[in-house]
């Protein structure tokens, strides 16, 4: 493993991903972890991330010198570079030499491990106030900028390297190459980590964890739960039962994707609960968004628990495990750790113990989203599932402004299917994050169709581009594609006589309308 020491910037996850793109397995650890503990994990290399702007600031995270004396190759970036410099006796000062954003870097290549094969002049991404003016003893300076004399240093003998910039961001043109040079040449690591290893390793681990007991997995139609289920299915076969709650709020064809395609690809045992009527009854007359979300969440848990109980009552070994598609970013954001948690399932159906305690099986805990997709591919899941864009748990229930009825859902499903079809046909699926299609059921406007006046509902298209859904921009889709979607929706979907485009970024608008 390569450890990425997180100094509190948002860059650590990106660095860990870049290391994995270089086919080397990496994990993030907090900078507060004692060095002895880091070393006890036998890392092949350690990377120090960026962080707060000044190593001299009050309360700035520090690092024990012993990290650099353990013989483990270390690569410092930005703050990590400065902390390396000061700890090892170099000079970092606040001389007003600030650099932010794209900056030209001059590389002196002779004998450089990091920069060999890259151009003498290259563009890098800087973000710093202090600057290093003298490298520690024994280090060679291998790059500089107009304002920073020491923008990179290397010590091949001790296997210690550092750069002032952020090689992990894509604006640093040769960043990935420099990182790979550190990993392969500096640290001597072979690029062998692949998602194939992940599948094999996880299958073995799951078998060991579950033994001859049984497990349950809820499928939502999304990528994460599908891949988690497929992995567990590969490991324990018929000891796994998947549960899919059909709440009637899915898009066109999505329930079939789970019922047919997922089962065909994995051979998993699937219990489908048709709960459409129950959800629609509970939602009848409700138009408040929060209210809708609460009702859908509550009903979902009830239906899922009822299904769990039925599985518990079937003949067979004890049902002791619940499979969840937790991903690495969730693990990191909730404080890390490799342990497995227990969760309790409370239910309100008579005849069985008050709480059922499950152990969690979380085979995707070490993976990023793009890696989950690769694992899904490897497991033979259909493209439509593996490449699926995000879709909210409450489904189309929160894409109808107004109260939710079967007729309105059917109408929205048609409009949504047309939009998706045309976006796919135009090859735009990878360019957008997602494109909610919203029915303004409480709004009517006048139109003319054929020879007659119409008084129908508008459909809103909300295509957005985003990195992580925290912020988003509206996608500048080609007019031809928008025109085609508009024409088809107004022609093919009864009661819709207008299509409008949402041109709001997030913030101030959220991606979904409710
Ligand atoms: P907003 O509307 O908050 O959405 O900008 C951000 C992202 O989250 C998705 N979303 C949800 N996903 N359950 C989910 O699983 C939900 O209740 C939910 N609400 C929003 C939304 O589609 C977008 O990708």
Boltz pocket constraint, residues with backbone or C-beta under 6 A from the ligand:
constraints:
  - pocket:
      binder: B
      contacts: [[A, 293], [A, 390], [A, 391], [A, 392], [A, 393], [A, 394], [A, 434], [A, 469], [A, 470], [A, 506], [A, 509], [A, 510], [A, 511], [A, 512], [A, 513]]
      max_distance: 6.0
